[in-house]
Amino acid sequence: MWILRLNMTDRSYRLEEVPPAYRLLGGRGLTSTIVHDEVPPLAHPLGPNNKLIFAPGLLTGTIAPTSARLSVGAKSPLTGTIKESNVGSVWAADLARLGIQALVVEGQPKEKGKFWTALISWNESAKQPKVSFSPADEYVGKSLYDVFPQVHEALGKVHLASVGVAGELGYGNSGVAFDDLHDKPTRYAGRGGMGAVMGSKGLKFIALDTAGAPRREPANKELFDQGRKKLADALGEHAITKPKGGLNTYGTAVLINIMNEAGGLPTRNFSSGRFEGAAKIAGEAIFEGNKIRTKKELYNHACSPGCIIQCSNTWYAEDGSEIASCVEYESDWALGANCGIDSLDDIAELVRLCNAYGLDTIETGTTLAVAMEGGVAAFGDGKRAIELVHEMGKGTPLGRLLGGGTALAAKALGVVRAPVVKGQSMPAYEPRAVKGIGITYATTTMGADHTAGYTIAPEILSVGGSADPLDPSGKADLSRAFQATTAFIDSTGHCLFIAFAILDIASGFQGVMDEVNAMLGTSYTVDDAAKLGAEILRKERAFNEAAGFGPAHDRVPEFMKYEPLPPHNQVFDVPDEALDAVYGKL
């Protein structure tokens, strides 16, 4: 395995042997370590000293189930903190197959406004990857749905990572797009503005061609196969992850009705915990609506090779044509309930436009909701929301303001109710109704992020135990444990959704550790998972502290402390001492 460095100043590259300190790292563990070690904490996120790192997980590129995940890391232009954004795609598996443990993008072109394609392929004679660069200016300023087919036709059987208009223009709300199993730009490392960092490097596409590249093999195949089977059996048994179970049938949007019933579905810019139109946009409505429109029952598909959970859905038009894939829970909520929109057609069109322009659907939805509260549009007006996303895609003054994200829009429009932490907007769980996830939002190193420590599992779904979502007691310990374990899972290359099964089925968790040990030649135990994750968190925290972040930034927005949330009429009453204890006891 190598570290591959792309220098965009002179469009050169070099391969490095993986240093001993990095040998046992992958995914988030490696991206955060390289950012910690190489990026000056006070560097401007869009300046020449920031670096963009792509790292497949420790198991990515193998036949371990649901393991084709990739971490994308840098200093975030949205938050100013360290950032890891996670995505599942065939591109991740291809990067690992090319023998690349981390791809580090450095420098900036001397020619401003120029964009390039980097093609990484396998050099059979040298038994190592090679890189070539070509101009990509003809693809700039266009929908990714239009340009992806053109690039595939020009380069042949490749897989793509790219930025859309949002990344080209340097929006804080810009992701890195990856092609799905049908070559469409629907898989996103969406959060934190990683697209803007890639755009600042003048890099439009990174294309991977694995022709001739060897497959990844574990050091201990027998142990690997044992672990793989344990995990696959657990995923196939658990009610949430099994075939035709909750995720495969209704997708992640199955949570719309669940969270609405719990009073924790943020509605109309976090002014209520219930949305009267929830049933119209929920996963059940998507399933039943597709059955009517396509004349057959449609179960969901994989986002990446080897995924056996298969929770990615598609919403179809009345004529049976595809509107958008995938209408995830977070996208469905952000562009739906949080904006007061109850039309799946409008929500799916908004998702499609975010994919086309390279925007994060969560940040887009929360920004639109703030704009609605600020008088730019009316809550529930899906057509006006679509117009506003087109403004972002066109780069108009209003579009650039909205492309800067929720915090910027709230400040510009004088909106007090700005649901952000460290500059990043909150996802689809209300902290006043689910106290543990509020602690995660406040304290994670990444800005408000549910995937950093998904306490929804025990608080709402009774997975891995059961906890009263309205009771703040003990939630600091709960969030800390979830944050540490999540950092480890993010490093393995497994999808975070394996947590549903491995938290309830001990043999599944042991299977993950068997897989990792088989790949690395280590002897980690289940107890080591949280310890390894805690090491990653400490590096991330150290970077943030050097960048000027401290305990005072580990807080939810002030309005949540004094504005009761219907229907429970609760405020966020977790003491500051409990928030400080999350990392104080790490």
Secondary structure by P-SEA (a helix, b strand, c coil): ccbbbbbcccccccccccccccccccaaaaaaaaaacccccccccccccbbbbbbbcccccccccccbbbbbbcccccccccbbbbbbcaaaaaaaaacccbbbbbbbbccccbbbbbbbbbcccccbbbbbbbbccccccccccccaaaaaaacccccccccccccccccccbbbbbbcccccccccccccaaaaaaaaaccccbbbbcccbbbbbbccaaaaaaaaaaaaaaaaccccccccccccccccccaaaaaaaaccccccccccccccccccccaaaaaaaaaaaacbbbbbbbcccccccccbbbbbccccccccccccaaaaaaaccccccccaaaaaaaaaaaaaacccaaaaaaaaaaaaaaccccccaaaaaaaaaaaaaaccaaaaaaaccaaaaaaaacccccccccccccccccccccaaaaaaaacccccccccccccccccccccccccccccccaaaaaaaaaaaaaaaaaaacccccaaaaaaccaaaaaaaaaaaaaaccccccccaaaaaaaaaaaaaaaaaaaaccccccccccccccccccccccccccccaaaaaaccccc
